[in-house]
Amino acid sequence: VVSTQSTGSEVAPILNTVTTRRTPPTFHRTNKLTKGYQAIIDAYGVASYQEINPAIFTIITFPFLFGIMFGDIGHGFVMFLAGLYLVLKENYFNKRLKSYEEIFLMMYHGRYIIMMNGIFAVYAGFLYNDIFSLSLNIFGMSWKPTNFTHYQNASGEINKNAMFGMDPYPKGYEYSGNPYLFGIDPFWNLAENKLTFINSYKMKLAVILGLTQMTFG
């Protein structure tokens, strides 16, 4: 119609309505941040017409679950710096994309995913109180051994191989009565069953959150 009016044509346009039962195609508008997450979702399946796009929720749930499984302040910060470097150097790399190998291109196109995974890994690292497999005592331990009489020899020296059993009662004696402010108490770093407890804690938390996400989906 617009073309007819602009050209001054006297022939009216002919418009026919064609009915069909075919499902309309799906189009998702993306940007630099959401493009990588949309590619992950499309690899499993493209949402049908008028369905909710799962990539919207994946922007948060994917890096969060990654952080739960890869929770370490040090490693997460290194990953965040790697992703941040690729993001800040976008203009430099965009001019040379044809000269890079496929493996680097995969990392570059997922630069925002890498950066966000690093951020959530740092968060989970504080939650696990873990930095390069070491613990941080930021808020002060809630446990403090006080009674060593059962672990001393005749000369008053403490047996280095002695096992200390911590009793939470009465409060204020060996246990302050207040939990560690954020994350796991660094006192667990001294426990003999540290790895057994921490790994079990991480695995159970990842399974619970993973099932929650699948149920939501």
N, C-alpha and C positions, 0 to 999 in steps of 0.2 A: 504494500500500500504506500509506504513512504517513498519507494523508488518510483512508483507511478506518478505520485504528486510532484516529486522533484524533477522528473524529466518532462512533465507536461503531457504525458501520454493520455489518449482518450480511451484506450482499451482498459477496462477494469480487470483487476487481477481475479483469478479463479482459485478459490480456496476450498479444499475438500478435507473433511474430517475422516481419518482412517481409524477404525476401532481395531484393537488387538488385545489378546489375552497374555501377551508376553510380559514378563516382569521387567520393569524399567531398570536400567543400569544403575550401579552404585558409584557415587563420586564422593570422595572425602577430600576436603580442602586441607592441606597441611602447610606447615612452615618448617624452618630449619630445626626447631626443637621437636616437633611432633612427627616429622618424616620418618625417623628411625623406628619409633614405636609403632607407627602405622605399618611399616614394612614387616615387623615381627608378627603383628596380628594377621596381615594378609597372607603370610606364609602358612598359617594354619587354616585360613578361610576368610573370604570376603563377606562382610555383613550384607544381608539382603536389603532390598529397598524398604526404607522407613524403619529399619531396625536400629537399635542404639549401638553406636560405634564403641566397641570395648577398648579401643586405643585411648580413649579419654581417661579411663580409670587406670590403664596400664602405665601411664606416665608416672603415677605415684606408686602403684603396687609392685611393678617390676623392679625398680631400684631399691624399694624397701625390702622386698624378699631377698634380693641379692645381698643387701647389707646384713640381714639377719644371718645368712649363711656364710658371709665373708667379713664378719665383724672384727675389724682391727684398726685402731687409730692410725698406726704407721702405714700399713699397706693401703688403707683407704685414702690417706692423704696423698700418697705417691700416685695413686690412680686418678685422684681429683686433679693433681697438677698436670698429669699427662693429658687429660681431657681438656683442661683449661688452656693448655698451650695450643692444642689443635683449634680450639674455638677462637682464641685471640689471633691466630695466624691464618684465618680463613681466606683473606684476600690473597695472601702469598701462595697458599696451596691451590686455590681455585684456578690460578693462572697456569698451573703445572700439572693438572690432574692427569693428562694423557701420558705423562712421562713416568707415572708411578705404577708399582706392581699392584696386583689384585689384593694382596693381604693388607697393604697399607691403605688402600682405598676402602676396604671394609672397616678398618679402624677409623678412618677419617669421616666416613658417612655416619658412623655411630659415635662421633665425638661427644655429643650431648648426653648420650646414654652412658658413656664412660665417665663423664664428669659427674653426673647425678648418682651413678653407682658409687663413686668415691665418696660423695657427700654422705650418703646413707650408710656406707661402710664405716665412716668415721663416727657417725651417731651410734651405730650398733657397737662399735669398739668401746665407746664410753659406757654403753649399757653393759658390756661384758667386762669392762675395766681391763682392756687388753691392748697393749701397744708392743708390737714385735714380740709377742708371747711373754711380755712382762706386765706387771700390774702397777698402777699409779695410786698413791695414797694422797688424794687431793683433799678429802673432807675429814680425814682422820678415821682410823679403824674403830669399829664398835666393840671389838674384843680385845681384852688385855689379860694375859695370864698373870696371876698374882701368887698362887700357892705352889711353890716349887719343892716343898718338903718331901713329897712322895717321890721326887725324882733325883734326890741328892744321895750321895754315898756317905760313908762315915766321916770323911774329911770335909763335907759340906759342898763338894763340887757337883755340878749338875751333869748327869749322864747325857752325852751328846746324842745318843741313840734312843733316848727316852721318848715315849709317845705321850703328848699332852692331851688330855680330854677336857674340853671346854664345857662348862655348865652354865646355861642361860639363867639359872635361878641360884641365889636371889639376884634381882636386877641391881646393877650398879657395882657388883663385885667383880665378876669376870666379863660380864656383858653389860654394856652401858644402858640397855633397855631401848635404845633408839637405833633403827636400821641405818645402814650406810645411805647417805643422801641421794645418790644416783648411781645405779649399777650394782655390781657385785662387790661385796666387801673385800678389800685387798688381803685380808687375813687368810682368805682361801688359798692364796699363793703359797702359804706355808703348810697346807694340809697334804697328807700323804695321798689322798684320793682326789687331788685337785683335778687332774685330767679326766678322771672318770666322771666327776660331778659336772665340770664345765662342758665337756663334750655332750653329755647326756642332756644338760640344760639347753644347749644350742640346738641339738637335734629335735627335741620335743617341741621347742618353741617354733622351729621352722616347719615342722609337720602340722602343728595346730594352725599357724597362720596360712600355710599353703592350702589346707583343707577349707579354711574360711574363705579364701579367695576363690577356690573352685566352686564352693557352694554359692557364693555371690554371683559368679558367672552363670 
